[in-house]
Each structure stands twice: as C-alpha cells, then as structure tokens.
Amino acid sequence: MADLAERILIVEDDARLAELIGEYLQDSGLRVSHEPDGGQAVRRVLDEQPDLVVLDVMLPGEDGLSICKRLRPAYQGAILMLTARTDDMDQVLGLEIGADDYVCKPVRPRLLLARIRALLRRGRVDSSEGGRQRLTFGRLCLDQSAREATLDEAVVDLTSAEFDLLWLLASRAGQILSREEIFAALRGIEYDGQDRSVDVRISRIRPKIGDDPLQPRIIKTVRSKGYLFVSDNA
C-alpha cells in the first residue's frame, strides 16, 4: 500500500469523474483532494504542495496548459495531465511546458493509478544501477540524489521527467535503448507505437546539455532502434 503521505490533488471540473477517480485512488492508499476551478488551482497547489497533481486540460477559469506553465517554475512535484484522446497537440504542448506524463480520456482508473505510482517512484532513490548516484561525462554531471544536472558547473533547467530520461540514457551510456525499453523503465507500460513523449523530451534535453539538435553527438538517434548516449562526446 502506498504511503499516506503521498498526496494527490485532482484538478477536474467534472465532479462525477473526479469522484470516481478519487475513490479509486483512495482505495489504493493515496490521500486525495479535489479542486474543480482552474482559476483556483495554482494557489491550491502552491499552498498545499501535493506530491502529484492530476490536471485536466479543459477547465473553467483557466485551462490546464496555462496552469501547468505557471506551476512548473515553483512546483517540484509531478504533474499528470488528462487530455482528450484526439488532442495530440495538447499532449505535446503539455510535455513541452513541463508536464511529467499524460493519460487520455476516457480515463481508465487502473492505468491512471499505474502512471501515478510510476511518477511517485521517480522521487525516490533508484538503486537499480548498483547504487551509483553521480555520473560525469566531461562538462556534464548528473547527480541522482539531488536530481540535478550541471553543464560547466551551471545547473541545467530540466523537468523531473527530463532528468529521469537523461539519467536512464546516461546510466547506460554506450547502449542503444529502444522506445519500448525506455517506456518500461520510466512508465512501467508497453510502448504503443504512437506515443511521442520520449521524442519530445529528447528534443528538449539536447540543447540544454549542449548537444546539437540537428547533428547530435551526445544523444544520438539510431534509426529503427532507439537512442544512444555517447559518453566520450559529453
């Protein structure tokens, strides 16, 4: 059972949906609260500092994308967005402005719970890489315990999800990781062949760590195979 200290705030104007999701998450051991008004969401998140925010894109008062953009500089918890199944652009925009993950409507509670648990695990120490907490590749340094990347000793502005992806690739430098492997490691689900979140994050990470987006030397795309972190070029 999840720790009761793990608090979830659902920002959703559909009261029935919020109630169903909330009951399911609470039955799974999470502490849940609900905010129906987008106009009040930013204040509540910053005041209450929940561990994770489930944020609907379409809200009265202020839409979810605007809320996510305002929250990201001041809120360190995870943001999971609920989007309409056909709104691919909402998914891409959400990831670009700092959302950690998204779930398409209609919401499947078991899938939502799995995504939430995966995001909550990100904040905990990952010992799966033999206890390594610091990786250095020339000018680039990654600190797992601080969840921080530095380039030439300057802190790199990464979202939580971007750091997790970068750490995964860097911790397996020299090894090609397929999208299927990345999804399994970071989200605990199978890759459906269409999700663009990994590609979006890679495109955002590259310039932040001094990689050339047009001719990348650090994070290379290996056609039909996946991504490769090249340690001796970092």
N, C-alpha and C positions, 0 to 999 in steps of 0.2 A: 504494500500500500504506500502511496506517495506521502511524503511529509506534509502535515497540515500547514506548515509554514509556507508552503508553495501556494501563493495566492493568484487567482485568475480574475481579471476584470473583463467582462463581456460588454463590448460597446455595440449594441444592436437595437434598432428601433422596433423590430418585430418581437413583441412581447412573448408570443407563444413559442417562437423559435428559441429565444433567449432562455425561456423557462425549461424547455426540453433539454437544451444543451447544458444548462446549469445543473439540472437534476442528475444528468448522466455523469458529469464531471465530479459532482459532489459525491455520488455513489462510488466513484473511483478513488476517493480520498483526497480530492483537491478542495480548497476553500474558494468559493465563487461569489462574486458580486456582479451587479448589472448596472449599466448606465445606458439609457435609451436615447439621450440627446447628444448629438455630435458637438453641439456648442459648449457642453459642459465637460466633454471627455478629457481634454488636455489638462484642465485644472485637477480633475479627479485623479488622473494617472500620476501627475507630478506630486500631488498631496499624499496619495496612498502608496505609491511606488510598488505596485503589484509585481510579482515575478514574471508575469506574462499577460499581454493584452490580446484578446481576440477582437479584432476590429473590422466591422463591416465597411465595405466601400461606400455604399449608398446609405446616407444618414441625413436626418433633418438637422438643420442648424449649421453643420459643417461636414463636408464629405470625408471619408476615411483616408483618402490620399493626402489631403491637406493636413489632417490631424497627424498622420504618420510623419510627414515632413517637419511639422512643428515639434513633435515629440523627440525625434531622433537625437538632436544635439544635447538634450537634457535628461533623457531617459535611457538607462543602461539595460533594462530588461528586454525580453523578447517580444516582438510584435508579429502576430499571425493574422493575416488578412483573410476575410471572407469575400469572395468575388463571384460574379455570375459566370457560369460555365463558358459562355460565349465571349466574355470580355478579356481576350488575351492581352490587350493593351493595358488593362488595369493591372494584370499580373506583372508585366514587365515594368510598368511605372512604379508599382509598389516596391519591387525589388531594387529599383534604381534609387529610390529615395530612402531606403533603409529598412524595409520590412524583412523579417527573417524567413518567412515562409508564407504560403497561402493555401487555402482549401476552397475548392469550388462548390457553389451551391447547385443542387440541394445538398445540405450538409449530412454526411454520414458520421454519426457520433463516434463510432469505433475508430474511424480514420482520423477524425479530429483529435481524439484522445491520444492516438499514436504519435501524431505530429507534435502535440503539446508536450508529451513526455520526452520526445527526442530533443525539442528545443530546451527544455528544462535541464536535460543532462549536459547540455553544452557548457553550462556554467560550472560544472563540477570538474575536478581534476581528472584527466584522462590518463590512466596508467597503462593503456594498451600498447604504447610504444616503448615499453621497457623502462618506464619511469623518466624518460627524457623530458625536461621542462624548458630547455633553451636550445635553439638551433641558430647557427650563424653561418651565413654564406656571404663572405666579403663584406660589402656595405650594408647588407640586410641582416637583421637579427630578429628572431621571433622568440617571445617569452610566453610560454603556455600558462604559467602560474599567474602572471599579470594580465594575460590575454592582450598582449601588446606587441606591435611590430614597430621597429625603428629602421630608418634608412639614413645612413650617415649620422646616426645618433639622434635624428629628429623623429618624433612619433608620427607614424603613418595613420591617417584617418580612415580606419576600417570599421565597417559594421560588424556585429557579432558573427553573422553568417559568413561574411567575407573572411574574417580571421580564421574561422573553423575550416573553410575550404583551403585557404592558403596553408594553414598548419598541416592539413591532411596531405596536400601535394608535396610540401617541403619535407615532411617527415618520411616520405617515400621517394625522395629525390633519386632520379635515375630510373624510376619505374613508371611505365605508362599505366595510368588509371583510366578505366573506361567510365562512361557516364553511369553505367549500371553499378559499378563498384563505388563510385562517389555517392550515389543515391543511397545505397545500402549502408554506407559508413556514416553519412551525415543525417539521413532522414529515416532510416530503417524501413524503407519501402522499395519496391521494384520500380525501375525506370520504365515509363510508359511509352517511350519513344518520341514524345512530343513536348515534354516539359523543357522550357528554355532557361530555367533559373540558373543552372550551372554556367551556361554560356554567358548569360548576362553578368553574373558575378565575376567570371574570369575577365571579361572585357573591362570591368570597373577596377579590378585589382591590378592589372598590368601597369597602367600609367602611375598608379600610386606607389608601386615599388620600383619605379624607374625602368620598366620594361617598355619596349616599343610596341604599341598595339598593332602596327602594320607589319613589322618584322620582329616578332617577339624572340628573345634569346633566353629568357628565364622560364616562362611558362609557355611551352610550345604545344600547338595543336597537331596531333598525329592523326592524319586523315583516316577515318573509318575505325579508329582505335580508341582515341581519348586524349588525355592531356599528360604532358611530361614536364616535371620540374627539373631544370638543368642546373645542378648545384655549382659547377665551376664557372658559370656566367653571371651569378648573382652578385 
